[in-house]
C-alpha cells in the first residue's frame, strides 16, 4: 500500500506516540494520546522502553517549563515586593507628608471611618469563626429574639454583637440605603448629561460644524491687506524659571504687524534671580526689534487676577482693541493671531475666542496619560459642544483672545476667587457676550508631571467654582438673560458639572460602598459597583480612543482623585481651610529646546518685526538651567488622606471575603491598592 500523500507533497512519518499536554491551569495538566503507533512503527520500535523514555522526557520538559515559569513569577513578585518595601522605607525616612492634612477636618472624618471599620472588622471576624453566618431573614429573627429576650444572650461578646446587629438593622442600613439611592439618581442625571454632550460632539463631527468667518477662510499668506487690529499679548508669570525663555520666544515669533502688536511680560516673581533672568531675556528680544515690555509689581496682591488687572490699568492699553492671554508654559504657533482674531471682524457680539490645548508631555508617565483623557474630553466634547450650541463656556484662562471692550464692560479682572478666568466668563455671559471655541486651533502646553503639582492644581480648579457659585448666584438670578440661560448656568454649569460629580463619586465609592460591607442589609447591587464607574469611564475616554488600554487605571485613578475634588468643593462652598490658596503649578520646560529650534527655523520665512536670536547661547542657557534645577532637593511625599482611605477600602475588602461577595471584593481591593499607590506618591514623577 502506498503511503498517504500529505498537502506539502512529502511523506508522513511518525516515530513514537504523539502526545498533547493539556494545561487548563498551572495546577492541572493531563496527557492525551492522539494516535496509536502504526505497524511499521511497531516494527521499527521493537523495544517499548524507547517509547516510554521519550514520553518520560516530554513530561520532564513540561514539568521543567512549568517550574521555570513558576520560579520566574515568584522572582518577579519578590522583586516587586522588595522594590515596594524600599519605596515605603524611603518615604517614611524622608518624613515628607502632605502638610495640608495636619489640621484638616476632612482627614479627621476619614480617620473616624477607618477606626470604625477596623473595630467592626474585628467583630465580624470573631462572629465568623463562631459560626454566626446570618442572612437577611436570620438577622431579622435575631433582632426580634434579642428584643424579646435581652437576658438570653450568653457572654459579653454575644451581647455586644447582638446589640450591633440591632443598631445596624434599625439605624445604619436605612441611612446607607437612602444615601446610595441619592447617589445612584445623581449618577443617572450625570450620565444623561455626558451622553447628550457626546451625542452633540458626534453630531458636530458628522456634519462638520465649526465656527465660520463672515469673510470666508483666512489666507495665512496674505500680506498687508489682511485684517490687523491692535492686539495686546499678555504673559503672566511667577517664578517660571523653567519656561520663561520658550514663552517669550514663542510670543516674539507671532506673525502680526510690528506696529499693531505689544507683548507684556507680567512678572510676579518674588525671586530676584528669576526677575533678573526674565528682564535680561526681554531686553535681548527688544534689541532684536520686538515690541515687548517687562512689568513687575511691587505689591503682589490678587495672584494672577491682580497681575492682569494691574496690566490693564496701563495708559497705553486704551489704544488696543484685543488682548491675547497665555500662561508661561504655552507656546502658540506663529499664525495663532491670524487664525483667531479674524473671528471678531464684523461680529460685535463676540467677546472671546478660545483655542484648544495640546500637550507636549502627555506620554511622559501614567499620570500625564490619565490627565490627557480628562482634558481631551473637556476640550473635544464640553467646550466644543457648548461653544457651538450655546455660545458660552468657561474661559480656560490662557490661549484665548478677548475683546477689551467685553472685559471692561463686564467688570474687568476680580481677585475674589481662585478661578478668575471662569469669573470673567460668567460675568461676560450675563452681559450678553458670545464666545467661540476653535477646536482646530491648538496651543502647546504642559500637564503636571508630579502628583503633588496635579493635586494642588485640581484643588484650585474645584474649590474656585464653588466660591464663584456662592458669589455669582444672586447676580445670575437678577440678570436679564433668559430663564433657559439662567437654568443652564445654575444647574448644568455649576451644580451638575462642578458639584454633583465629585460628591457622588466620593460618597458612593469611598464611603458608602466600604461601609455596606459591614452593614449587609444595605449592600449595593452588583450593577452599581460595575456599571456606574465603567459607564462614566467609557464616556470620558471616547474623545481619546488611543487611551482605551488605560481605561481601568483611569477608572481607579478618577475615584482616587474624587477625595481631593470633594474636599476642595466643600472647602470652596463653605470657605473652609485653604480654599483661597493659590499655588503656581510647577513646570518642567520639556519642550524648550525643540520648539526654540523650530521657531528660529521659521523666522526667515515670516519677518514681521522679529529677528533671529543666538540659538547656541539659548540652548546652553537652557542646559545650565536644567542642571541647576536638577540639583534642587525634591521629595516624593506621603499623602495621609489617600493612605487612610486605602486602609478603609482594604479593610472592607477583607470583610467582603467573609460574605463571599466577588465583584465587591475585587473592586474594593483594586481601589484600595490604587489609593495606596497614590498615597505613597508612586504615580507620576519619581525622585531618586
C-alpha positions, 0 to 999 in steps of 0.5 A: 500500500502506498503511503498517504500523500500529505498537502506539502507533497512529502511523506508522513512519518511518525516515530513514537506516540504523539502526545498533547499536554493539556494545561487548563491551569498551572495546577492541572495538566493531563496527557492525551494520546492522539494516535496509536503507533502504526505497524511499521512503527511497531516494527521499527520500535521493537523495544517499548522502553524507547517509547516510554523514555521519550514520553518520560522526557516530554513530561520532564520538559513540561514539568521543567517549563512549568517550574521555570515559569513558576520560579520566574513569577515568584522572582518577579513578585519578590522583586516587586515586593522588595522594590515596594518595601524600599519605596515605603522605607524611603518615604517614611525616612524622608518624613515628607507628608502632605502638610495640608492634612495636619489640621484638616477636618476632612482627614479627621472624618476619614480617620473616624471611618477607618477606626470604625471599620477596623473595630467592626472588622474585628467583630465580624471576624470573631462572629465568623469563626463562631459560626454566626453566618446570618442572612437577611431573614436570620438577622431579622429573627435575631433582632426580634429574639434579642428584643424579646429576650435581652437576658438570653444572650450568653457572654459579653461578646454575644451581647455586644454583637447582638446589640450591633446587629440591632443598631445596624438593622434599625439605624445604619442600613436605612441611612446607607440605603437612602444615601446610595439611592441619592447617589445612584439618581445623581449618577443617572442625571450625570450620565444623561448629561455626558451622553447628550454632550457626546451625542452633540460632539458626534453630531458636530463631527458628522456634519462638520460644524465649526465656527465660520468667518463672515469673510470666508477662510483666512489666507495665512499668506496674505500680506498687508491687506489682511485684517490687523487690529491692535492686539495686546499679548499678555504673559503672566508669570511667577517664578517660571524659571523653567519656561520663561525663555520658550514663552517669550520666544514663542510670543516674539515669533507671532506673525502680526504687524510690528506696529499693531502688536505689544507683548507684556511680560507680567512678572510676579516673581518674588525671586530676584534671580528669576526677575533678573533672568526674565528682564535680561531675556526681554531686553535681548528680544527688544534689541532684536526689534520686538515690541515687548515690555517687562512689568513687575509689581511691587505689591503682589496682591490678587495672584494672577487676577491682580497681575492682569488687572494691574496690566490693564490699568496701563495708559497705553492699553486704551489704544488696543482693541484685543488682548491675547492671554497665555500662561508661561508654559504655552507656546502658540504657533506663529499664525495663532493671531491670524487664525483667531482674531479674524473671528471678531471682524464684523461680529460685535457680539463676540467677546472671546475666542478660545483655542484648544490645548495640546500637550507636549508631555502627555506620554511622559508617565501614567499620570500625564496619560490619565490627565490627557483623557480628562482634558481631551474630553473637556476640550473635544466634547464640553467646550466644543459642544457648548461653544457651538450650541450655546455660545458660552463656556468657561474661559480656560484662562490662557490661549484665548483672545478677548475683546477689551471692550467685553472685559471692561464692560463686564467688570474687568479682572476680580481677585475674589476667587481662585478661578478668575478666568471662569469669573470673567466668563460668567460675568461676560455671559450675563452681559450678553457676550458670545464666545467661540471655541476653535477646536482646530486651533491648538496651543502647546502646553504642559500637564503636571508631571508630579502628583503633588503639582496635579493635586494642588492644581485640581484643588484650585480648579474645584474649590474656585467654582464653588466660591464663584457659585456662592458669589455669582448666584444672586447676580445670575438670578437678577440678570436679564438673560433668559430663564433657559440661560439662567437654568443652564448656568445654575444647574448644568454649569455649576451644580451638575458639572462642578458639584454633583460629580465629585460628591457622588463619586466620593460618597458612593465609592469611598464611603458608602460602598466600604461601609455596606460591607459591614452593614449587609442589609444595605449592600449595593447591587452588583450593577452599581459597583460595575456599571456606574464607574465603567459607564462614566469611564467609557464616556470620558475616554471616547474623545481619546480612543488611543487611551482605551488600554488605560481605561481601568487605571483611569477608572481607579485613578478618577475615584482616587482623585474624587477625595481631593475634588470633594474636599476642595468643593466643600472647602470652596462652598463653605470657605473652609481651610485653604480654599483661597490658596493659590499655588503656581503649578510647577513646570518642567520646560520639556519642550524648550529646546525643540520648539526654540529650534523650530521657531528660529527655523521659521523666522526667515520665512515670516519677518514681521518685526522679529529677528533671529536670536543666538540659538547656541547661547539659548540652548546652553542657557537652557542646559545650565538651567536644567542642571541647576534645577536638577540639583534642587532637593525634591521629595516624593511625599506621603499623602495621609488622606489617600493612605487612610482611605486605602486602609478603609477600602482594604479593610472592607475588602477583607470583610467582603471575603467573609460574605463571599461577595466577588465583584465587591471584593475585587473592586474594593481591593483594586481601589484600595491598592490604587489609593495606596499607590497614590498615597505613597506618591508612586504615580507620576514623577519619581525622585531618586 
